Amino acid sequence: MDQRILGKDLKVSALGLGCMGMSHGYGDARDKKEMIALIRKAHDQLGVTFFDTAECYGPFTNEELVGEALQPIRNEVKIATKFGITLRDFKQTLDSSAATIRASVEGSLRRLRTDHIDLYYQHRVDKGTAPEEVAETIAQLIKEGKVLHWGMSEAGAETIRRAHKICPLTAVQSEYSMFWQLPEREIIPTLEELGIGLVPFSPLGKGFLTGAVKRGQTFAANDFRSKVPRFEQENIDKNMVLVDYVTEIAQRKGCTPAQVALSWVMAQKPWIVAIPGSTSWEHLTENFGAADIIYTDEEMRSINEQLSQITLAGHRYNADSQRSIDSGY
C-alpha cells in the first residue's frame, strides 16, 4: 500500500485501521482471537501499518486487543491511542490534567505492550485545562521517549493553534466524510497552513455510506448510533438521498459505495489518512480497495458540486456529546 506523511515525518499506510468497533461502540464485542488474527492479516496481506485505538474503548479492552495483536510486529507498525475521556454508557467525563495524562500514558503503554506511543491524541478538549498546559505535558513525554508524536481530536481551529505553538502537532483527528463535511470550513485550512495531518474517523459515515443502514432500521442500546440524532428513523429516510448518490457514483466507477466514500476522502488532500473500521476480512479488503480508485479533476468537481446541493437531516451527536466538541460542529 502507498504511504502518506502526517505532519513532518510520521509515515503511515495511506489508509489506517480503526479498531474501536472490534470491542466497543457497535454492539457486542467481537471474538478477541478473531480480531487479533484480522489485525495481523491487515498488516501482512494488505500492508496496513497504522492502527487506531483509545484507552476509553471498552474501556481498556481495545488497547489490550491491539497490543496483543501488534506485539510480534511492533517495529513494523504505528500505533495511535488517546487520553482524556472517561466513558460510561456513552457519557463522557473529560480530564486532561497533567497527572491524568501521565497515569493514562503508563496504562496505555502497558496494555499496548510497548515502550512508546507513535501518535498520542487528546481525545476531546478539556475546557478545564488550557491547551498550552496539555501541550507542555506532552512535550515532557516526548522528551522522555514515551510519546513520539501527538495530536488532538475534535479540536477547534483556535485550540489547535494554541497547542501547536507550544508543542507542534502531527495530526488532528476529526470526523470527516461525504456524510460530514464541515471540517472544510476551518479545520482543514488551518491544518494545511500549519503542516498538520488530518486523520478522519467515521469516513464511512458510521456505516451509512456503505448502504448497510436501511430505512426503518433501529439500533441496540449498546450501539452508540441509537443515541445519534442523524440515525433516528425519520432522518435515515431523509438522508437516503446521499446513499443513492454514492451508489450512482459507484456504478459509474465500477466499485462499491464504501470504496467511493473512502476514495473521496483520500482524494481531498495528500496528507489525509482515513481510519475506517472493520470486523470482517470481506469488508476490510473491500475498504482497502479504495486506494486504487482515481478521479479526474472534472469528476471530483462534479461530485463536490452535487454534494453541496444535498442537505442532510439530524446532528451527528446528541446534546451530551456535543458539549465536548471544541470545534462547535
C-alpha positions as CSV (number, residue, x, y, z in Angstrom):
1,M,0.0,0.0,0.0
2,D,1.1,3.6,-0.7
3,Q,2.4,5.6,2.2
4,R,1.4,9.1,3.4
5,I,3.1,11.6,5.7
6,L,1.3,13.1,8.7
7,G,2.9,16.3,10.0
8,K,6.6,16.5,9.2
9,D,7.7,12.9,9.4
10,L,5.1,10.3,10.6
11,K,5.0,7.8,7.7
12,V,1.9,5.5,7.7
13,S,-0.1,3.5,5.2
14,A,-2.4,5.6,3.1
15,L,-5.4,4.1,4.9
16,G,-5.3,3.0,8.6
17,L,-7.4,0.6,10.5
18,G,-9.8,2.0,13.2
19,C,-10.0,-0.8,15.8
20,M,-12.7,0.7,18.1
21,G,-15.6,-1.4,16.7
22,M,-13.8,-4.7,17.5
23,S,-14.6,-4.2,21.2
24,H,-16.7,-1.1,21.7
25,G,-19.4,1.1,20.3
26,Y,-21.2,-1.0,17.7
27,G,-22.9,-3.6,19.8
28,D,-21.3,-6.6,21.4
29,A,-17.5,-7.0,21.4
30,R,-16.2,-9.4,18.7
31,D,-14.2,-12.5,19.5
32,K,-10.8,-11.4,20.6
33,K,-8.8,-14.2,18.8
34,E,-10.6,-13.5,15.6
35,M,-9.9,-9.8,15.8
36,I,-6.2,-10.4,16.6
37,A,-6.0,-12.5,13.5
38,L,-7.8,-9.8,11.5
39,I,-5.4,-7.1,12.6
40,R,-2.3,-9.2,11.7
41,K,-3.8,-10.2,8.4
42,A,-4.4,-6.5,7.6
43,H,-0.7,-5.8,8.0
44,D,0.6,-9.0,6.4
45,Q,-1.7,-9.1,3.3
46,L,-2.8,-5.5,2.8
47,G,0.2,-3.6,4.0
48,V,-1.6,-1.6,6.8
49,T,0.8,0.0,9.1
50,F,-1.4,2.4,11.0
51,F,-3.7,1.2,13.8
52,D,-6.0,3.4,15.9
53,T,-7.4,2.7,19.4
54,A,-8.1,4.6,22.7
55,E,-8.0,3.9,26.4
56,C,-11.7,4.5,26.7
57,Y,-12.7,2.0,24.1
58,G,-14.1,-0.8,26.2
59,P,-12.8,0.8,28.4
60,F,-9.2,-0.6,28.1
61,T,-10.1,-3.8,26.3
62,N,-9.5,-2.4,22.8
63,E,-5.9,-1.3,23.7
64,E,-5.3,-4.7,25.2
65,L,-6.5,-6.3,21.9
66,V,-4.4,-4.1,19.7
67,G,-1.4,-4.5,21.9
68,E,-1.5,-8.3,21.8
69,A,-2.2,-8.3,18.0
70,L,0.7,-6.0,17.2
71,Q,3.3,-7.1,19.7
72,P,5.0,-9.5,17.2
73,I,5.3,-6.8,14.5
74,R,5.6,-3.8,16.8
75,N,8.6,-2.3,14.9
76,E,6.7,-2.5,11.6
77,V,3.6,-0.5,12.6
78,K,2.5,2.8,14.0
79,I,0.0,2.8,16.9
80,A,-2.3,5.8,17.7
81,T,-4.1,5.9,21.0
82,K,-5.9,8.6,23.1
83,F,-6.2,10.1,26.5
84,G,-8.6,12.4,28.3
85,I,-12.0,10.6,28.3
86,T,-13.7,8.5,30.9
87,L,-16.7,6.9,29.3
88,R,-19.7,5.3,30.9
89,D,-22.8,4.4,28.9
90,F,-21.5,6.7,26.1
91,K,-21.5,9.7,28.5
92,Q,-18.1,11.5,28.7
93,T,-16.2,12.9,31.6
94,L,-13.2,14.9,30.3
95,D,-9.9,15.2,32.2
96,S,-6.6,16.3,30.6
97,S,-4.7,17.3,33.8
98,A,-1.0,16.6,33.8
99,A,-1.5,13.9,36.5
100,T,-4.2,12.2,34.5
101,I,-2.2,12.3,31.3
102,R,0.8,10.7,33.0
103,A,-1.3,7.9,34.5
104,S,-3.0,7.3,31.2
105,V,0.2,7.0,29.2
106,E,1.6,4.5,31.6
107,G,-1.6,2.4,31.4
108,S,-1.7,2.6,27.6
109,L,2.0,1.6,27.3
110,R,1.3,-1.4,29.5
111,R,-1.8,-2.5,27.6
112,L,-0.2,-1.9,24.2
113,R,2.9,-3.9,25.2
114,T,5.2,-1.2,24.0
115,D,7.7,1.4,25.4
116,H,6.4,4.2,23.2
117,I,3.2,5.5,21.6
118,D,3.7,6.7,18.0
119,L,0.8,9.1,18.0
120,Y,-0.9,10.2,21.2
121,Y,-4.2,12.2,20.9
122,Q,-6.0,14.3,23.3
123,H,-9.3,12.5,22.8
124,R,-11.5,15.6,23.5
125,V,-10.6,19.1,24.5
126,D,-10.9,19.5,28.3
127,K,-12.0,23.1,28.8
128,G,-10.8,22.9,32.4
129,T,-7.2,22.5,31.2
130,A,-5.6,25.1,28.9
131,P,-4.3,23.6,25.6
132,E,-0.9,25.1,26.5
133,E,-0.8,23.0,29.7
134,V,-1.7,19.9,27.8
135,A,1.0,20.6,25.2
136,E,3.6,21.2,27.9
137,T,2.8,17.8,29.5
138,I,3.0,16.0,26.1
139,A,6.3,17.8,25.3
140,Q,7.8,16.3,28.5
141,L,6.5,12.8,27.5
142,I,8.2,13.3,24.1
143,K,11.5,14.2,25.8
144,E,11.1,11.0,27.9
145,G,10.6,9.0,24.7
146,K,7.2,7.6,25.8
147,V,5.4,9.6,23.1
148,L,6.8,10.2,19.6
149,H,4.1,12.4,18.1
150,W,1.0,14.0,19.4
151,G,-2.4,15.2,18.1
152,M,-5.9,16.3,19.1
153,S,-9.3,15.0,18.3
154,E,-12.3,17.2,17.5
155,A,-10.4,20.3,18.5
156,G,-11.3,23.8,17.1
157,A,-9.0,25.9,15.0
158,E,-8.0,28.3,17.8
159,T,-7.3,25.5,20.2
160,I,-5.2,23.7,17.6
161,R,-3.1,26.9,17.1
162,R,-2.6,27.5,20.8
163,A,-1.4,23.9,21.4
164,H,0.7,23.8,18.2
165,K,2.7,26.9,19.4
166,I,3.9,25.0,22.5
167,C,4.4,21.5,21.0
168,P,3.9,21.0,17.3
169,L,1.0,18.7,16.4
170,T,1.5,15.9,13.9
171,A,-2.2,15.2,13.3
172,V,-5.7,16.2,14.2
173,Q,-8.4,13.5,14.2
174,S,-11.9,14.7,13.3
175,E,-15.0,13.2,11.8
176,Y,-14.9,13.9,8.0
177,S,-16.7,12.2,5.1
178,M,-19.3,12.8,2.5
179,F,-21.7,12.4,5.4
180,W,-20.0,15.2,7.4
181,Q,-18.0,17.9,5.5
182,L,-18.0,20.8,8.0
183,P,-14.2,20.5,8.7
184,E,-13.7,22.0,5.3
185,R,-14.8,25.4,6.7
186,E,-12.0,26.0,9.3
187,I,-10.2,22.8,10.3
188,I,-8.7,21.7,7.0
189,P,-7.5,25.2,6.0
190,T,-5.9,25.5,9.5
191,L,-4.1,22.2,9.2
192,E,-2.9,23.0,5.7
193,E,-1.4,26.3,6.9
194,L,0.3,24.7,9.9
195,G,1.5,21.5,8.2
196,I,-0.6,19.2,10.4
197,G,-2.1,16.0,9.0
198,L,-5.8,15.0,9.2
199,V,-7.0,11.6,10.3
200,P,-10.7,11.3,9.6
201,F,-12.7,8.9,11.7
202,S,-16.1,7.6,10.5
203,P,-15.1,8.1,6.9
204,L,-17.9,5.7,6.0
205,G,-20.5,7.8,7.9
206,K,-20.7,5.2,10.7
207,G,-21.7,2.6,8.1
208,F,-24.3,4.8,6.5
209,L,-22.4,5.4,3.2
210,T,-21.9,1.7,2.7
211,G,-25.6,1.2,2.2
212,A,-25.8,-1.2,5.2
213,V,-28.2,1.1,7.1
214,K,-31.7,0.7,5.8
215,R,-34.9,2.7,6.1
216,G,-36.7,1.9,9.3
217,Q,-33.6,0.5,11.0
218,T,-33.2,0.6,14.7
219,F,-30.1,0.1,16.8
220,A,-29.4,-1.8,20.0
221,A,-28.8,0.1,23.2
222,N,-25.1,-0.8,23.2
223,D,-24.7,0.6,19.7
224,F,-23.9,4.3,20.0
225,R,-25.9,5.1,16.9
226,S,-29.0,4.5,19.0
227,K,-28.2,7.9,20.6
228,V,-27.3,9.8,17.5
229,P,-30.0,12.1,16.0
230,R,-28.7,11.5,12.5
231,F,-29.7,7.8,12.9
232,E,-33.2,8.4,14.0
233,Q,-35.6,6.6,11.6
234,E,-37.1,9.8,10.2
235,N,-33.6,11.2,9.5
236,I,-32.4,8.0,8.0
237,D,-35.2,8.1,5.5
238,K,-34.4,11.7,4.6
239,N,-30.7,11.1,4.2
240,M,-31.0,8.2,1.8
241,V,-30.6,10.7,-1.0
242,L,-26.9,10.7,-0.2
243,V,-26.7,6.9,-0.3
244,D,-28.5,6.9,-3.6
245,Y,-26.0,9.4,-5.0
246,V,-23.0,7.5,-3.7
247,T,-24.4,4.3,-5.2
248,E,-24.8,6.1,-8.5
249,I,-21.1,7.1,-8.4
250,A,-20.1,3.5,-7.6
251,Q,-22.0,2.2,-10.6
252,R,-20.1,4.6,-12.8
253,K,-16.7,3.8,-11.3
254,G,-17.3,0.0,-11.2
255,C,-16.7,-0.2,-7.4
256,T,-18.7,-0.3,-4.2
257,P,-20.3,2.6,-2.3
258,A,-17.8,2.1,0.6
259,Q,-15.0,2.4,-1.9
260,V,-16.4,5.6,-3.3
261,A,-16.7,7.1,0.2
262,L,-13.2,6.2,1.2
263,S,-11.5,7.2,-2.1
264,W,-13.4,10.5,-2.0
265,V,-11.8,11.3,1.4
266,M,-8.3,10.2,0.2
267,A,-8.6,12.4,-2.9
268,Q,-9.2,15.7,-0.9
269,K,-5.7,16.2,0.4
270,P,-2.5,14.1,0.2
271,W,-2.0,14.5,3.9
272,I,-5.3,12.9,4.9
273,V,-5.2,9.3,6.3
274,A,-8.7,7.9,7.0
275,I,-9.1,5.1,9.5
276,P,-12.2,3.0,8.5
277,G,-13.1,0.3,11.0
278,S,-14.0,-3.3,10.1
279,T,-14.5,-6.6,11.9
280,S,-14.6,-8.8,8.8
281,W,-12.0,-9.7,6.2
282,E,-14.5,-9.2,3.4
283,H,-15.3,-5.7,4.4
284,L,-11.6,-5.0,5.2
285,T,-10.4,-5.9,1.7
286,E,-13.3,-4.0,0.2
287,N,-12.4,-0.9,2.1
288,F,-8.7,-1.0,1.2
289,G,-9.6,-1.5,-2.4
290,A,-10.5,2.2,-2.3
291,A,-6.8,3.1,-2.6
292,D,-6.9,2.0,-6.3
293,I,-9.7,4.3,-7.3
294,I,-8.7,7.5,-9.1
295,Y,-10.8,10.6,-10.0
296,T,-10.1,13.1,-12.7
297,D,-10.3,16.8,-11.6
298,E,-13.5,17.2,-13.6
299,E,-15.1,14.1,-11.9
300,M,-14.2,15.5,-8.4
301,R,-15.5,19.0,-9.2
302,S,-18.8,17.4,-10.4
303,I,-19.1,15.2,-7.3
304,N,-18.4,18.0,-4.9
305,E,-20.9,20.3,-6.6
306,Q,-23.6,17.6,-6.3
307,L,-22.7,17.0,-2.7
308,S,-23.0,20.7,-1.9
309,Q,-26.6,20.6,-3.0
310,I,-27.5,17.7,-0.6
311,T,-28.7,18.8,2.8
312,L,-28.7,16.1,5.5
313,A,-31.0,15.8,8.5
314,G,-30.1,15.3,12.1
315,H,-27.0,16.2,14.1
316,R,-24.1,13.8,14.3
317,Y,-24.1,13.9,18.2
318,N,-26.6,14.0,20.9
319,A,-26.7,17.0,23.3
320,D,-24.4,15.4,25.9
321,S,-21.7,14.5,23.4
322,Q,-22.0,17.8,21.5
323,R,-20.9,19.7,24.6
324,S,-17.5,18.1,24.4
325,I,-16.8,19.2,20.8
326,D,-14.5,22.1,20.9
327,S,-15.0,22.9,17.2
328,G,-18.7,23.6,17.7
329,Y,-19.5,21.3,14.8
